[in-house]
Amino acid sequence: MDRLRAMSVFVAVAEAGSLSAAARTLGEPLTNVSRLLAQLEAHLGTTLLDRTTRRMALTPDGSDYLATAKRVIETIDGAERRIAGQAARVAGELAITAPVVFGRLHVLPLVAGFLDRYPLISARLLLVDRVVNLLEEEIDVAVRIGELPDSTLLATRVASLGFVTCAAPAYLARCGTPASPADLSRYDCVTFAGLPGGLRWTFKSRRQGRTSVRVRSRLAVNTADAAVDAAIAGVGITRVLTYQAEAAIADGRLRAILARFEDRAIPAHLVYRPTRATNPRVRVFVDYAAERLRSGRTAS
């Protein structure tokens, strides 16, 4: 067994949350990832991950070993970079894309910190609420929110984002507050094309489990900013990701509703082409961005 390779696979599985996601991140067949993890557990004589058909979780031994494995890998990577003089060659332009609101709130300060750390790098940041073709638009790294389709792209998971259903207090005072997701069919709604589901919003239900509700779209928009602004203006109820409405809810322009029915979360990934994975600029940016986005610390 290649112990370092098995250790790297274990770290990837723990960070990605599943064997299949780790296999995509590493560009390895799923069978190889499963085999190496089993060999590592056999070598250590303990179970690192409790695995069921629905979930995967670190065992106490796994949590302890994960911290050690990360330190070992980081130490080796750092030594290799020093020997190769890679850090001194990190220069040139880096092209990044992200959704508009997430990019403004989280990616822009992260990029500013990255440029401060690497003075020989310049950056081009494209903030758009659409899926960008990385090859056609010459993008190095994309922030993608939502489940990823099968593709040849490499991905590193960095966050799980929740939903919030909300409306202006004046609208709720005028039209009433829905008591359950089923009530939404009687209300005007502002729909956002950038979220999965379109006119069907999915909630949890104690009696029915996960349930999908068709809403009546009074206004359809193509950016989260527009959806939030329309809701603030009293057009109707909207549903966006929590960070997109956080400021408006905090200052009272919007009020969150149906909170006890919200349990769905969608992932956020850093995505890049396999041909860019060995580029020093891309490697250091992905490492830098992933650590900060996972910790919620986007400034340097």
C-alpha positions as CSV (number, residue, x, y, z in Angstrom):
1,M,0.0,0.0,0.0
2,D,1.2,3.5,-0.9
3,R,0.5,5.0,2.5
4,L,0.8,8.6,1.5
5,R,-1.6,8.1,-1.4
6,A,-4.0,6.3,0.9
7,M,-3.7,9.1,3.4
8,S,-4.5,11.7,0.7
9,V,-7.5,9.6,-0.4
10,F,-8.8,9.5,3.2
11,V,-8.5,13.3,3.5
12,A,-10.3,13.8,0.2
13,V,-13.2,11.5,1.3
14,A,-13.5,13.2,4.7
15,E,-13.6,16.7,3.0
16,A,-15.9,15.8,0.1
17,G,-18.3,13.8,2.3
18,S,-18.6,10.8,0.1
19,L,-16.5,8.3,-1.8
20,S,-17.9,9.3,-5.2
21,A,-17.4,13.0,-4.6
22,A,-13.8,12.3,-3.5
23,A,-13.2,10.2,-6.6
24,R,-14.4,13.1,-8.8
25,T,-12.1,15.5,-7.0
26,L,-9.1,13.3,-7.3
27,G,-9.8,12.1,-10.8
28,E,-9.6,8.5,-9.6
29,P,-11.9,5.6,-10.3
30,L,-14.4,5.0,-7.4
31,T,-13.0,1.5,-7.0
32,N,-9.5,2.8,-6.3
33,V,-10.7,5.2,-3.7
34,S,-12.7,2.5,-1.9
35,R,-9.8,0.1,-2.1
36,L,-7.2,2.5,-0.7
37,L,-9.5,3.6,2.1
38,A,-10.1,0.0,3.1
39,Q,-6.4,-0.8,3.0
40,L,-5.6,2.2,5.2
41,E,-8.2,1.1,7.7
42,A,-6.8,-2.4,7.7
43,H,-3.3,-1.1,8.1
44,L,-4.4,1.0,11.1
45,G,-6.6,-1.7,12.6
46,T,-9.5,0.7,13.1
47,T,-12.5,2.2,11.3
48,L,-12.0,5.8,10.2
49,L,-15.4,6.4,8.6
50,D,-18.8,5.1,9.5
51,R,-20.5,4.5,6.2
52,T,-24.2,3.8,5.5
53,T,-26.2,4.1,2.3
54,R,-27.3,7.6,3.3
55,R,-24.4,9.2,5.2
56,M,-20.8,9.1,6.1
57,A,-19.3,10.4,9.3
58,L,-15.8,10.4,10.9
59,T,-15.3,8.1,13.8
60,P,-13.4,9.4,16.8
61,D,-10.2,7.7,15.5
62,G,-11.0,9.1,12.1
63,S,-11.2,12.7,13.4
64,D,-7.9,12.3,15.2
65,Y,-6.2,10.7,12.2
66,L,-7.6,13.3,9.8
67,A,-5.8,16.1,11.6
68,T,-2.5,14.2,11.6
69,A,-2.9,13.2,7.9
70,K,-3.5,16.8,6.9
71,R,-0.3,17.9,8.7
72,V,1.7,15.2,7.1
73,I,0.4,16.1,3.6
74,E,0.9,19.8,4.1
75,T,4.4,19.3,5.4
76,I,5.4,17.2,2.4
77,D,3.7,19.5,-0.1
78,G,5.4,22.5,1.5
79,A,8.8,20.8,1.3
80,E,8.3,19.9,-2.4
81,R,7.3,23.4,-3.2
82,R,10.4,24.8,-1.5
83,I,12.7,22.3,-3.2
84,A,11.1,23.0,-6.7
85,G,11.1,26.7,-6.1
86,Q,7.4,26.7,-7.1
87,A,6.3,29.5,-4.8
88,A,8.8,31.9,-6.4
89,R,7.2,31.1,-9.8
90,V,3.6,31.8,-8.9
91,A,2.9,34.7,-11.2
92,G,0.6,35.7,-14.1
93,E,-3.1,36.2,-14.5
94,L,-5.8,34.1,-12.8
95,A,-9.3,34.2,-14.1
96,I,-12.2,33.4,-11.6
97,T,-15.9,33.4,-11.9
98,A,-18.7,33.2,-9.3
99,P,-22.4,34.0,-8.8
100,V,-23.0,37.7,-8.4
101,V,-24.0,38.0,-4.7
102,F,-21.8,35.2,-3.4
103,G,-19.0,36.6,-5.4
104,R,-19.4,40.1,-4.1
105,L,-19.8,39.0,-0.4
106,H,-17.3,36.2,-0.2
107,V,-15.1,35.8,-3.3
108,L,-14.1,39.4,-3.9
109,P,-12.6,39.9,-0.4
110,L,-10.9,36.5,-0.7
111,V,-9.3,37.4,-4.1
112,A,-8.1,40.7,-2.6
113,G,-6.4,38.8,0.2
114,F,-4.9,36.4,-2.3
115,L,-3.5,39.2,-4.4
116,D,-1.9,40.8,-1.3
117,R,-0.2,37.5,-0.5
118,Y,1.0,36.8,-4.1
119,P,2.1,40.2,-5.5
120,L,3.1,38.7,-8.9
121,I,-0.4,37.5,-9.7
122,S,-3.1,39.6,-11.3
123,A,-6.8,38.5,-11.4
124,R,-9.8,38.8,-13.6
125,L,-13.1,38.2,-11.7
126,L,-16.3,37.6,-13.6
127,L,-19.5,37.8,-11.5
128,V,-22.5,36.3,-13.3
129,D,-25.5,34.2,-12.3
130,R,-25.0,31.7,-15.1
131,V,-22.9,28.6,-15.7
132,V,-19.8,29.8,-17.5
133,N,-18.0,27.5,-20.0
134,L,-14.5,27.5,-18.5
135,L,-12.7,26.7,-21.8
136,E,-14.6,29.1,-24.0
137,E,-14.3,32.0,-21.6
138,E,-10.8,31.2,-20.5
139,I,-11.6,30.8,-16.8
140,D,-9.2,29.1,-14.5
141,V,-11.5,28.5,-11.4
142,A,-15.3,28.8,-11.0
143,V,-17.4,28.9,-7.9
144,R,-20.4,26.7,-8.6
145,I,-23.4,26.6,-6.3
146,G,-25.7,23.5,-6.6
147,E,-25.3,19.9,-7.4
148,L,-22.7,19.3,-10.1
149,P,-23.6,17.3,-13.2
150,D,-21.2,14.6,-14.3
151,S,-18.3,16.1,-16.2
152,T,-14.6,15.9,-16.7
153,L,-14.1,19.0,-14.4
154,L,-12.4,18.6,-11.0
155,A,-14.2,19.9,-8.0
156,T,-13.4,20.8,-4.4
157,R,-16.4,21.2,-2.0
158,V,-16.2,24.3,0.1
159,A,-19.6,25.0,1.7
160,S,-23.2,23.9,2.2
161,L,-25.7,26.7,1.7
162,G,-29.3,26.8,3.1
163,F,-32.5,28.4,1.8
164,V,-34.7,31.1,3.3
165,T,-38.2,32.0,2.3
166,C,-39.0,35.7,3.0
167,A,-41.1,38.7,2.2
168,A,-41.4,42.4,3.1
169,P,-43.2,43.0,6.5
170,A,-45.7,45.3,4.6
171,Y,-46.6,42.6,2.2
172,L,-47.2,40.1,5.0
173,A,-49.3,42.6,6.9
174,R,-51.4,43.2,3.7
175,C,-51.7,39.6,2.5
176,G,-51.1,37.5,5.6
177,T,-48.3,35.1,6.5
178,P,-48.5,31.5,5.1
179,A,-48.6,28.9,7.9
180,S,-47.3,26.1,5.7
181,P,-45.6,25.6,2.3
182,A,-49.0,24.5,0.9
183,D,-50.4,28.0,1.5
184,L,-47.9,29.5,-0.9
185,S,-50.1,28.7,-3.9
186,R,-52.4,31.5,-2.7
187,Y,-49.6,34.2,-2.6
188,D,-47.7,36.1,-5.2
189,C,-44.1,34.9,-5.5
190,V,-40.9,36.2,-7.0
191,T,-39.0,33.4,-8.6
192,F,-35.3,33.3,-9.3
193,A,-34.1,31.3,-12.3
194,G,-30.7,30.7,-10.7
195,L,-32.0,28.3,-8.1
196,P,-33.0,24.7,-8.7
197,G,-36.6,23.8,-8.9
198,G,-37.9,26.9,-10.8
199,L,-41.6,27.2,-9.9
200,R,-41.5,24.2,-7.5
201,W,-40.0,24.9,-4.1
202,T,-39.0,22.0,-1.9
203,F,-39.6,21.9,1.9
204,K,-39.6,19.3,4.7
205,S,-42.8,18.1,6.3
206,R,-43.1,16.1,9.5
207,R,-46.0,14.1,8.0
208,Q,-45.0,13.8,4.4
209,G,-41.2,14.1,4.5
210,R,-39.8,16.2,1.7
211,T,-42.5,17.9,-0.3
212,S,-42.5,20.0,-3.4
213,V,-44.9,23.0,-3.7
214,R,-45.8,24.7,-7.0
215,V,-45.8,28.5,-6.5
216,R,-47.5,31.2,-8.5
217,S,-44.8,33.5,-10.0
218,R,-45.9,37.1,-10.2
219,L,-42.4,38.1,-11.2
220,A,-39.5,36.0,-12.6
221,V,-36.0,37.4,-12.5
222,N,-32.5,36.2,-13.4
223,T,-30.5,37.4,-10.4
224,A,-30.7,37.0,-6.7
225,D,-30.3,40.7,-6.1
226,A,-33.3,41.4,-8.3
227,A,-35.4,38.7,-6.4
228,V,-34.4,40.3,-3.0
229,D,-35.1,43.8,-4.2
230,A,-38.5,42.8,-5.7
231,A,-39.5,41.2,-2.4
232,I,-38.4,44.3,-0.5
233,A,-40.6,46.3,-2.8
234,G,-43.6,44.2,-1.8
235,V,-44.1,42.3,-5.1
236,G,-44.4,39.0,-3.3
237,I,-42.6,36.2,-1.4
238,T,-39.3,35.0,-2.6
239,R,-37.0,32.1,-1.8
240,V,-33.2,32.5,-2.1
241,L,-30.1,31.2,-0.4
242,T,-29.6,32.5,3.1
243,Y,-26.5,34.7,2.3
244,Q,-28.4,36.4,-0.5
245,A,-31.1,37.8,1.9
246,E,-29.0,38.0,5.0
247,A,-28.5,41.8,5.1
248,A,-32.2,42.6,4.2
249,I,-33.5,40.3,7.0
250,A,-31.0,41.6,9.5
251,D,-32.1,45.2,9.0
252,G,-35.8,44.4,8.8
253,R,-36.5,45.0,5.2
254,L,-37.5,41.3,4.8
255,R,-38.9,38.8,7.3
256,A,-38.0,35.1,7.1
257,I,-41.1,32.8,7.1
258,L,-41.7,29.1,7.1
259,A,-38.3,28.6,8.8
260,R,-39.3,25.3,10.4
261,F,-39.9,23.8,7.0
262,E,-36.5,24.7,5.7
263,D,-33.9,21.8,5.8
264,R,-32.6,21.6,2.3
265,A,-29.0,22.6,1.7
266,I,-27.0,22.8,-1.6
267,P,-23.3,22.5,-2.0
268,A,-20.8,25.0,-3.2
269,H,-17.6,23.9,-5.1
270,L,-14.5,25.3,-6.6
271,V,-14.4,23.8,-10.1
272,Y,-11.5,23.8,-12.6
273,R,-10.3,21.9,-15.6
274,P,-7.9,18.9,-15.2
275,T,-5.5,20.6,-17.5
276,R,-5.3,23.6,-15.1
277,A,-4.8,21.4,-12.0
278,T,-1.0,21.4,-12.2
279,N,-0.8,25.2,-12.8
280,P,0.9,26.8,-9.8
281,R,-1.5,29.8,-9.8
282,V,-4.6,27.5,-9.8
283,R,-3.2,25.1,-7.2
284,V,-2.3,27.8,-4.7
285,F,-5.6,29.7,-5.3
286,V,-7.7,26.6,-4.8
287,D,-5.9,25.7,-1.6
288,Y,-6.2,29.3,-0.3
289,A,-9.8,29.7,-1.3
290,A,-11.0,26.3,0.0
291,E,-9.5,26.8,3.4
292,R,-11.1,30.3,3.8
293,L,-14.5,29.5,2.4
294,R,-14.8,26.4,4.6
295,S,-13.9,28.4,7.7
296,G,-16.0,31.4,6.7
297,R,-12.9,33.6,6.8
298,T,-12.6,35.1,3.4
299,A,-10.4,38.1,4.2
300,S,-6.7,37.6,4.5
